[in-house]
Amino acid sequence: MSLSGKVAIVTGSGRGLGLAYARELARQGAAVVINDVDAEVAGEAVRTIEADGGRAFAVVAPVGSTEAAKQLVEAAVTEFGRLDILVTNAGILRDKSLLKMTDEDFDLVINVHLRGTFTCAREAFGYFKEKGIAGRIIAIGSPTGQRGNFGQSNYAAAKAGIVGMVRTWALEMKKASVTANAVIPVAATAMTKTIPYFRKAVEADERGEAMPHFFRHELGFGTADDVSGLIAFLASDEAAGITGQAIGAGGDRLQLWTHPEAAATAYREGGWGYQDLVENFGPLFSDKLQTVGEEFLALPAELQPEAAASQVR
């Protein structure tokens, strides 16, 4: 097995995407530290991995603080003797449009997603560097962090920040042979379950059926297991030369996201004053302005949520 002898931490791995990542890492031979805020959920995740023939240990703690990060790394070392892989998946949602979003809504999401990724990565990297381990840090991003999404100022900021940190860490960790990458999953989750557009795909997944080809292939939308292979690959020795990347996975699709690059460039001797911009910005850049948000393809008639509702009646 490709990860035999390795030890991984997966934050937020009691259920959903995180559990799928943990199970795949265990299937590939890694011992896994499970993390969740619910002791029963974490315990059940451990039992699931052990039933698969893997090894796992649970740490019940809310991710965000330095103390929680230390607890996770200490658990890996105490229970399994070392640490090789960190997957920062833990997250929460507090979706509201800007004028309705409170300070608490913003701070809670930033603390778990962004600060939690930072504190856990800092602790893991400190261990890797001290022990001379060519470790793997895999942070979980989102299409929202890449393109924006209505009602998710907090989540978009956190996920965009995670990709920014990964690019920085790739530079800082290179000398220690530690890699840092971001994975951008597109998969059925508790959030997508509430979106009518994805209803037919999520319902098929819940019935244990294959999702319609349109979702898997055209949209690159699939199950948690469709993403977990990429997690295990980036954790392996085979991915030693891959760092600082944002890689998307979903359904039948794999994507390598670009770093932000200038879409157009113009020069003017002496710089650009207000009137210069009034006269020239449109002609120079109006056809090159960037779109925001995800633009979904039109659903085929048989996959419309209305059609699904009429069939139930």
Secondary structure, DSSP 8 states (H G I E B T S, - for coil): -TTTT-EEEETT-SSHHHHHHHHHHHHTT-EEEEEES-HHHHHHHHHHHHHTT--EEEEE--TTSHHHHHHHHHHHHHHHS---EEEE-------B-GGG--HHHHHHHIIIIIIHHHHHHHHHHHHHHHHT---EEEEE--HHHHH--TTBHHHHHHHHHHHHHHHHHHHHHGGGT-EEEEEEE-B--TTGGG-GGGHHHHHHHHTT----HIIIIIS--B-THHHHHHHHHHHSGGGTT--S-EEEEETTEEEEE-----S-----TT---HHHHHHHHHHHHGGG----S-------GGG-HHHHHHHH-
